């Protein structure tokens, strides 16, 4: 089911004006790491998927069940637990709670990709990057922070250097069984036998592996219950379980496909059949841009043109066929079809040519209509359309109207389907370029001025360029491995993901994407908790004011972090770390009765030229400069025991106390 992400307007603040640079000095407390913080470097040979997987690994990991504890790996293979002290002056490097037993043993992997997750209260899961998963738990009787090995598991992952993206431990009171669900991600060279190879020119593919274990509560002897695999030609921005492990949520540039289920062999067969059918379709006259009978081009008008500023023209230049000398209006059928009844945001443009004459006698006349186009459009259009036929140039032109006059960077929502469109006319896009050229040359312009100065536009003001790829949200059901929900994040840029305080009943992580200028936080919901007619499984739970615009201007940013998301509580602040030195902290405006939010009276003018005063909100911004130029490799924001930010380089740990 295709759904649309609809922001909750009650969580938006139309009166938010800006961030004000605070003069309050944020104290910096530092502690040296005796053995250094471990960080896996990038391999010499990398792909875009490797860059996403390893370039920005956060070496600090916060415990969502007690956010005052932060963990990291040291270079000697030790897991270090660091507690945010009640008094920041007592900040230290933390204590060693566990050491990997085979850290110094020789292996093919010189540098491991160690990953840490928290499957349940008091539990820590650690994957060593060499095929070993450790389930750790403190001994309550010893009354110390040391973690003991409860279980050591060797998961049958596709690549041993995989990362552990998510992990959940649930119990069944009826059967007295424990269930451990693990989500691994790994990158491998693609095989020519894999059908996904035709989707991308990349030589690598990404595997997501969902491995489910069960064990009696008494002895912790784990056995595999189910092993499921997904594949795509891009690395996911986001992947998280629902709290009861009934589904998996993925956000990525490319679609993920279920390819294997140890409990359902038909999953792999369906995957192979689906791609074999799609390859057959490539040779038939049914796909846009792949049909030898026509070439597709499209144009759109600028907002400042006298003609309809929302007009779209899609032209099909026929090759090898032509229309009969006499025909009726039904020879070409054009349909604009909403994806689902509840929403008209996503629409399919479908056009069929029902009758044609071959130019050469050797040309075979098709026994069924030729599909000119059957694809999802970039944005909504009006339901009415028209078409004409130019016999001189032998082309069919379809005219549709956008619901708004926004510029479209492409015709189709799916960027990969859109790449096969060629010959886009540029004459209809010269208006804005000419205006900007006049502004830069300083020439006088006698035409009426727009309500803003085009020359003052920044790069962050423009929509996504054609080179940027839209993201796709997917929800896969655990039992059937079918994609039950999907949403295209058209034009909404990815910002960051957020850890949730508890996984039940919703997901373990939330995510933040740009909507207009704001950062909208979406929480994946358990489908069993949905009420009403809204079919969407992603809910708007918090808003970071103007953060989409702010982050777009941070070209050197490496990490983004906020406190752990709790039920019903808005995020108090969000922090951004540059590659080196700079830390930016954006405090969010609170309720009107809070003294932490500055209110201003701004004079505005209405249509009657009468002036009125409007209350606007102004929040504070902090800029912190670390006393080192070393690269930042770890970054965590927390609000317990007080709002603070923890930063680390390979040799030093820093605590920034926002309470002074």
C-alpha positions in Angstrom: 0.0 0.0 0.0 1.3 3.4 -1.0 0.7 6.0 1.7 1.6 9.7 2.3 3.4 11.2 5.3 1.1 13.9 6.6 2.5 16.2 9.2 0.5 17.0 12.3 -0.2 20.7 12.1 -0.7 20.9 15.8 3.0 20.1 16.2 4.1 22.9 13.8 4.9 26.4 15.1 4.0 29.0 12.4 5.2 31.7 14.8 8.7 30.5 15.1 11.0 33.2 13.7 14.7 32.2 14.2 17.5 31.0 16.5 19.3 33.6 18.5 23.0 33.1 19.2 23.3 32.7 22.9 26.1 34.5 24.7 26.0 31.9 27.5 29.3 30.0 27.6 29.0 26.3 27.5 31.7 24.7 29.8 33.8 22.0 28.2 35.0 19.1 30.5 37.6 16.7 29.0 39.1 13.3 29.9 41.8 11.5 28.1 41.2 8.0 26.9 44.1 5.8 28.2 44.0 3.3 25.3 42.2 5.5 22.7 38.8 5.2 21.2 38.5 2.5 18.5 37.3 3.5 15.1 37.4 1.4 11.9 39.1 3.3 9.0 37.7 3.1 5.5 39.2 0.5 3.2 41.2 1.6 0.2 38.6 0.3 -2.3 35.2 1.7 -1.5 31.8 2.2 -3.1 29.1 4.7 -2.2 27.6 1.9 -0.1 30.9 1.5 1.8 31.0 5.2 2.4 27.6 5.2 4.0 28.3 2.1 6.0 31.7 3.0 7.5 32.5 6.7 6.8 30.3 8.1 9.6 30.2 5.3 12.2 29.4 6.9 15.6 31.9 5.5 18.1 29.7 6.6 21.1 26.5 4.6 21.8 23.9 5.7 24.4 21.9 3.2 26.5 18.3 4.0 25.7 17.1 2.4 29.0 19.4 4.6 31.1 20.6 7.5 29.0 23.2 8.6 31.5 25.3 5.7 30.3 27.4 5.9 27.1 29.5 3.1 25.7 32.5 3.0 23.4 35.2 0.5 22.3 38.8 1.1 23.1 41.7 0.2 20.8 42.6 -2.8 23.0 39.3 -4.5 22.5 37.6 -3.4 25.7 34.1 -2.2 26.0 34.1 1.0 28.2 31.0 2.3 30.1 31.0 6.0 30.7 28.5 7.6 33.0 27.5 11.3 32.8 28.3 12.4 36.4 25.9 14.3 38.6 28.5 17.0 38.8 30.3 17.5 35.5 33.6 18.3 37.2 33.8 14.6 37.9 33.7 13.6 34.3 36.2 10.7 33.5 37.0 8.2 30.7 34.7 5.5 32.2 35.4 2.0 33.3 36.1 -1.2 31.3 33.1 -3.6 31.6 34.0 -6.3 29.1 37.0 -7.3 26.9 36.7 -9.2 23.7 38.6 -12.5 24.2 40.0 -12.8 20.7 40.8 -9.2 19.9 44.5 -9.8 19.3 44.1 -13.0 17.3 45.2 -12.7 13.6 42.4 -12.5 11.1 41.7 -11.6 7.5 40.1 -8.4 8.7 42.8 -6.0 10.0 40.2 -3.7 11.3 36.9 -4.9 12.7 33.5 -3.3 12.5 32.3 -3.6 16.1 28.6 -2.7 16.7 26.7 -2.4 20.0 22.9 -2.6 20.6 20.7 -2.8 23.7 18.1 -5.6 23.2 16.4 -5.2 26.6 16.8 -3.7 30.0 20.2 -4.7 31.6 21.3 -6.5 28.3 24.0 -5.4 25.9 24.6 -7.2 22.5 28.0 -6.8 20.9 28.9 -8.0 17.4 32.7 -8.2 16.9 32.8 -8.0 13.1 34.3 -11.4 12.8 31.1 -13.5 13.1 30.6 -13.6 16.9 27.6 -12.1 18.7 28.0 -11.6 22.5 24.9 -11.3 24.7 26.1 -9.5 27.9 24.4 -8.9 31.2 25.7 -7.5 34.6 25.8 -9.8 37.6 23.5 -8.2 40.1 25.1 -10.0 43.1 28.6 -8.6 42.3 27.3 -5.1 42.5 29.6 -3.7 39.9 29.4 -2.6 36.3 31.2 -5.6 34.8 29.3 -7.4 32.1 29.2 -11.2 31.9 28.8 -13.3 28.8 25.3 -14.8 28.8 25.6 -16.3 25.3 28.0 -16.4 22.4 26.3 -16.9 19.1 27.8 -17.2 15.6 25.1 -15.9 13.3 25.1 -17.3 9.7 25.5 -13.8 8.1 26.3 -13.3 4.4 29.4 -11.3 5.3 31.3 -11.7 8.6 32.2 -8.0 8.7 28.5 -7.1 8.9 27.1 -4.5 11.3 24.4 -5.1 13.9 21.8 -2.5 13.1 19.1 -3.6 15.6 18.5 -6.2 18.3 15.5 -7.0 20.5 15.0 -9.5 23.3 11.3 -10.5 24.0 9.9 -13.1 26.3 6.7 -15.3 26.0 5.2 -15.9 29.4 3.0 -18.7 28.1 5.8 -20.9 26.6 8.5 -19.5 28.9 10.7 -18.9 25.9 13.0 -16.0 25.1 13.2 -14.6 21.5 16.2 -12.7 20.2 15.8 -10.9 16.9 18.9 -9.5 15.2 19.2 -7.3 12.2 22.5 -7.4 10.3 23.7 -5.4 7.3 26.6 -6.3 5.1 28.0 -5.3 1.7 29.2 -7.8 -0.8 30.2 -7.9 -4.5 27.2 -8.8 -6.5 26.9 -12.0 -8.4 25.9 -12.1 -12.0 23.4 -14.7 -11.1 21.6 -12.3 -8.8 18.7 -10.6 -10.7 19.2 -7.4 -8.7 22.4 -6.8 -10.7 20.3 -5.2 -13.5 19.1 -2.5 -11.2 22.4 -0.7 -10.8 25.8 -0.2 -12.3 27.4 -0.6 -8.8 29.5 -3.7 -8.3 28.2 -4.1 -4.8 24.9 -5.0 -3.2 23.7 -4.5 0.4 22.1 -7.4 2.3 19.8 -7.0 5.3 19.5 -10.2 7.3 16.9 -10.8 10.0 17.8 -13.7 12.2 15.4 -14.9 14.9 16.6 -17.1 17.8 14.7 -18.8 20.6 15.8 -20.2 23.9 14.3 -21.6 27.1 14.4 -19.0 29.9 16.2 -21.5 32.1 19.5 -22.2 30.2 20.0 -19.6 27.4 20.7 -22.1 24.7 19.9 -20.4 21.5 18.7 -22.0 18.3 17.7 -20.3 15.0 14.0 -20.1 14.4 14.0 -18.1 11.2 16.5 -16.5 8.8 15.3 -13.9 6.3 17.2 -11.8 3.8 16.6 -8.6 1.9 18.8 -7.1 -0.9 19.1 -3.8 -2.6 21.8 -1.9 -4.5 22.0 0.9 -1.9 22.8 1.1 1.8 19.8 1.9 4.0 19.6 5.2 5.8 17.4 3.6 8.4 16.3 0.1 9.4 14.5 -0.7 12.6 12.2 -3.4 14.2 8.8 -2.7 15.5 8.7 -3.3 19.2 7.1 -6.7 19.0 9.3 -7.7 16.0 6.2 -8.1 13.8 7.7 -6.0 11.0 10.8 -4.3 9.7 11.0 -0.6 8.6 13.6 0.4 6.0 14.4 3.7 4.4 16.8 3.7 1.4 17.5 5.1 -2.0 16.6 1.9 -3.7 13.9 -0.7 -3.1 14.8 -3.6 -0.8 13.5 -7.0 -2.0 12.8 -10.0 0.1 14.9 -12.8 -1.4 15.1 -15.6 1.3 13.0 -17.0 4.1 14.1 -20.2 5.8 10.4 -21.0 6.7 9.0 -20.1 3.3 10.9 -21.3 0.2 8.4 -19.6 -2.1 9.9 -16.2 -1.2 13.0 -16.9 -3.2 11.0 -18.4 -6.1 8.8 -15.3 -6.2 11.8 -13.1 -6.2 13.4 -14.9 -9.2 10.0 -15.1 -11.1 9.4 -11.4 -10.5 12.7 -10.4 -12.1 12.5 -12.9 -14.9 9.1 -11.4 -15.8 10.5 -7.9 -15.7 13.3 -8.9 -18.1 10.7 -10.3 -20.5 8.8 -7.0 -20.2 12.0 -5.1 -21.2 11.8 -6.8 -24.7 8.1 -6.0 -25.1 6.3 -2.7 -26.1 5.1 -2.0 -22.6 7.7 0.1 -20.8 8.3 3.8 -20.9 11.4 4.8 -22.7 12.3 1.2 -23.6 9.7 0.8 -26.4 11.4 1.2 -29.8 8.2 2.8 -31.1 8.6 6.2 -29.4 10.9 8.7 -27.6 9.6 10.5 -24.5 10.3 14.2 -23.8 8.6 16.6 -21.4 8.5 20.3 -20.6 7.1 22.5 -17.9 6.4 26.2 -17.8 7.9 28.7 -15.4 5.8 30.5 -12.8 6.5 34.0 -14.3 5.2 33.1 -17.8 2.0 34.6 -19.1 0.6 31.2 -20.1 -0.5 28.6 -17.5 2.4 28.4 -15.1 1.4 24.9 -14.0 1.3 23.3 -17.4 3.1 20.0 -18.2 3.6 18.7 -21.7 4.6 15.1 -22.2 5.5 14.3 -25.8 5.9 10.8 -27.4 7.7 10.9 -30.8 6.6 7.8 -32.6 9.2 5.8 -34.5 8.2 3.1 -37.0 4.5 3.5 -36.5 2.0 6.3 -37.2 -1.7 7.0 -36.5 -4.3 6.1 -39.1 -5.5 8.9 -41.5 -8.8 9.0 -39.7 -9.3 8.2 -36.0 -11.5 9.1 -33.1 -10.6 10.5 -29.7 -10.5 7.0 -28.1 -7.4 6.0 -30.0 -5.3 7.4 -27.2 -6.6 6.9 -23.6 -5.1 9.0 -20.8 -5.8 8.2 -17.1 -4.7 9.9 -13.9 -5.1 7.4 -11.1 -4.5 8.0 -7.4 -2.4 5.3 -5.7 -4.9 4.9 -2.8 -8.4 6.2 -2.1 -7.4 8.0 1.1 -4.8 10.2 -0.6 -4.3 11.8 -4.0 -0.8 12.9 -3.3 0.7 10.1 -5.4 -0.8 9.6 -8.8 -0.1 7.4 -11.8 -0.1 8.8 -15.3 -1.3 6.0 -17.7 -1.6 6.5 -21.5 -2.2 3.8 -24.1 -2.2 3.9 -27.9 -5.0 1.5 -29.0 -4.5 1.6 -32.8 -1.5 2.3 -35.1 -0.2 1.6 -38.6 3.3 0.3 -39.2 5.5 2.4 -41.5 7.2 -0.7 -43.0 5.5 -3.9 -44.1 7.9 -6.0 -42.1 6.8 -4.3 -38.9 4.5 -6.5 -36.9 1.3 -4.9 -35.7 0.8 -5.5 -32.0 -2.2 -7.5 -30.9 -2.7 -5.3 -27.8 -2.4 -1.5 -27.1 1.0 0.1 -26.7 1.6 1.5 -23.3 3.1 5.0 -23.7 3.5 5.6 -20.0 2.4 3.9 -16.8 4.4 5.6 -14.0 4.0 7.5 -10.8 4.3 11.3 -11.2 6.6 13.5 -9.2 3.8 15.5 -7.6 0.0 15.7 -7.8 -1.8 16.9 -10.9 -5.3 17.9 -11.8 -7.6 15.0 -12.9 -8.3 16.5 -16.3 -6.0 16.0 -19.3 -6.0 16.4 -23.0 -3.9 15.2 -26.0 -3.2 16.1 -29.6 -1.4 14.5 -32.5 1.1 16.3 -34.7 1.1 14.3 -37.9 3.9 16.3 -39.5 6.3 15.4 -36.7 4.5 12.2 -35.9 4.2 12.8 -32.2 1.5 12.6 -29.5 1.5 15.4 -26.9 -0.3 15.0 -23.6 -1.1 18.1 -21.5 -1.7 17.9 -17.8 -1.8 20.6 -15.1 0.1 20.6 -11.8 -1.9 21.2 -8.7 0.7 23.9 -7.8 3.2 25.8 -9.8 6.3 24.4 -8.1 9.3 23.5 -10.2 9.7 19.8 -10.8 13.2 18.5 -11.0 11.9 15.4 -12.9 8.7 14.0 -14.3 8.5 10.7 -12.4 8.7 10.1 -8.7 11.1 7.2 -9.1 14.4 8.7 -10.1 15.6 5.4 -11.7 12.6 5.2 -14.0 13.0 8.9 -14.8 16.6 8.4 -16.1 15.3 6.7 -19.2 13.5 9.9 -20.2 15.7 11.8 -22.7 15.6 15.0 -24.6 14.1 17.3 -21.9 13.7 20.8 -23.5 15.5 23.6 -21.7 13.8 26.5 -23.3 11.1 26.6 -20.7 13.6 26.9 -17.8 15.6 29.8 -18.9 13.4 32.4 -17.2 14.8 32.0 -13.7 18.4 31.7 -15.0 18.0 35.0 -16.9 16.6 36.7 -13.9 19.5 35.6 -11.7 22.0 36.7 -14.5 20.4 40.1 -14.6 20.7 40.4 -10.8 24.4 39.4 -10.9 25.2 41.8 -13.7 23.5 44.6 -12.0 21.4 45.5 -14.9 18.1 47.4 -14.4 14.9 45.4 -14.7 11.8 47.4 -15.4 9.4 44.4 -14.8 7.5 44.3 -11.5 9.7 42.9 -8.7 8.9 39.7 -7.0 8.3 39.8 -3.2 11.9 38.6 -2.7 15.2 39.3 -4.2 16.2 36.3 -6.4 19.9 37.2 -5.9 19.5 36.7 -2.2 18.4 33.1 -2.6 20.8 30.6 -1.0 21.5 27.0 -2.2 19.4 25.7 0.7 16.4 27.5 -0.7 16.3 25.5 -3.9 14.5 22.2 -4.3 16.5 19.0 -4.6 18.6 18.8 -7.7 18.2 16.2 -10.3 21.4 14.4 -9.1 19.9 13.9 -5.6 18.0 10.7 -5.1 14.7 10.5 -3.4 14.3 8.0 -0.5 11.7 5.3 -0.2 10.1 4.1 3.1 9.1 0.4 3.3 7.4 -1.8 5.9 7.9 -5.5 5.6 5.7 -8.0 7.5 7.6 -10.6 9.4 5.4 -13.5 8.6 4.8 -12.9 4.8 7.9 -10.7 4.0 5.5 -8.6 1.9 5.9 -4.9 1.7 2.6 -3.8 3.4 3.3 0.0 3.3 5.6 2.2 1.3 6.0 6.0 1.0 8.1 8.0 -1.3 9.9 10.9 0.4 9.8 13.1 -2.7 11.8 16.2 -2.1 12.1 15.5 1.7 15.8 15.3 2.5 17.1 12.9 5.1 18.3 14.5 8.3 19.1 11.8 11.0 17.7 8.9 13.0 16.8 8.9 16.7 16.9 6.2 19.3 13.6 5.6 21.1 13.4 5.1 24.9 11.4 1.9 24.6 10.6 -0.3 21.7 7.2 -1.5 22.7 4.8 -1.2 21.1 6.4 1.0 18.5 9.8 0.9 16.8 13.2 1.0 18.3 14.2 4.1 16.3 12.5 7.1 14.8 13.8 9.3 12.0 13.8 12.9 11.0 13.4 14.3 7.5 13.0 17.8 6.2 9.6 19.2 5.6 9.7 22.7 4.2 12.2 24.4 6.6 11.5 22.2 9.6 12.8 18.8 10.7 9.8 16.5 11.2 10.4 13.4 13.5 8.4 10.3 12.4 7.9 7.3 14.6 7.1 3.9 13.0 4.1 2.5 14.7 3.1 -1.1 15.4 0.2 -1.9 13.0 -1.8 -3.5 15.8 -2.0 -0.1 17.6 -3.4 1.8 14.6 -6.8 3.3 15.0 -9.2 5.1 12.7 -9.0 5.3 8.9 -5.5 6.6 8.6 -3.5 3.7 7.0 -0.1 5.3 7.6 2.2 3.4 9.9 4.5 6.4 10.4 3.3 9.2 12.8 4.6 12.7 13.2 5.6 12.9 16.9 7.9 16.0 17.2 9.2 19.0 15.3 12.6 20.5 15.2 12.0 24.1 14.2 13.7 25.3 11.0 16.2 22.5 11.4 15.9 21.3 7.8 17.0 24.7 6.7 19.7 24.9 9.3 21.3 21.5 8.6 21.3 22.2 4.8 23.6 25.1 5.5 26.1 23.0 7.5 28.3 21.7 4.7 31.0 20.3 7.1 28.6 18.4 9.4 29.4 14.8 10.3 27.0 13.8 13.1 23.6 14.9 14.3 22.2 13.8 17.6 19.3 14.5 19.9 18.2 13.0 23.3 16.5 9.7 23.2 12.8 10.1 22.1 10.4 9.4 24.9 6.6 8.9 24.5 4.7 12.2 24.5 7.8 14.3 25.1 9.0 16.8 22.5 12.8 16.9 21.8 14.4 19.7 23.9 17.4 20.2 21.7 19.3 18.9 18.7 23.1 19.1 18.2 25.3 19.0 15.1 29.0 18.1 15.0 31.3 19.2 12.2 34.2 17.0 11.0 36.4 18.9 13.5 36.1 21.3 16.3 32.7 22.9 15.8 29.6 21.9 17.8 26.2 23.5 17.1 23.4 23.2 19.6 19.8 24.3 18.8 17.4 24.5 21.8 13.8 24.1 20.9 11.1 26.6 21.9 9.0 25.3 24.7 5.5 26.2 25.7 4.5 29.8 26.0 4.5 29.8 29.8 8.2 28.6 29.8 10.8 31.2 30.6 13.2 29.5 28.2 11.4 30.7 25.1 11.9 34.3 24.1 8.8 36.0 22.8 8.9 39.1 20.5 6.3 41.4 19.2 6.7 41.8 15.4 4.8 44.5 13.5 3.1 43.2 10.4 0.8 44.7 7.8 -2.4 43.2 6.5 -4.3 43.8 3.3 -6.0 47.0 4.7 -2.5 48.5 5.3 -3.3 48.6 9.1 -0.5 47.5 11.3 -0.8 44.8 13.9 1.5 43.1 16.3 2.2 39.4 16.3 4.0 37.3 18.9 6.8 35.2 17.5 9.1 32.6 19.1 12.8 32.9 19.2 15.0 30.0 20.5 18.6 29.9 21.5 21.6 28.6 19.5 25.0 27.7 21.0 28.3 27.3 19.1 31.1 25.5 20.9 34.7 25.1 19.7 36.7 22.2 20.9 40.3 22.8 21.9 41.6 20.4 19.2 41.7 19.9 15.5 41.4 16.1 15.7 38.5 14.5 13.7 35.3 14.0 15.7 34.5 10.2 15.7 31.8 10.0 18.3 28.8 12.2 19.2 25.9 11.7 21.6 23.2 14.1 23.0 21.4 13.2 26.2 19.1 14.9 28.8 19.9 12.8 31.8 20.9 13.7 34.5 21.0 17.1 32.8 21.0 18.3 29.1 24.5 17.6 27.8 26.5 16.5 24.7 29.3 14.0 24.7 32.0 14.2 22.0 35.1 12.1 21.4 38.2 12.1 19.2 40.5 9.1 19.1 42.4 10.3 22.2 40.0 12.5 24.2 36.5 12.6 25.5 34.5 15.8 26.0 31.4 16.6 28.0 29.5 19.8 27.2 27.0 20.7 30.0 24.2 22.8 28.7 23.2 23.7 32.2 26.5 25.5 32.8 
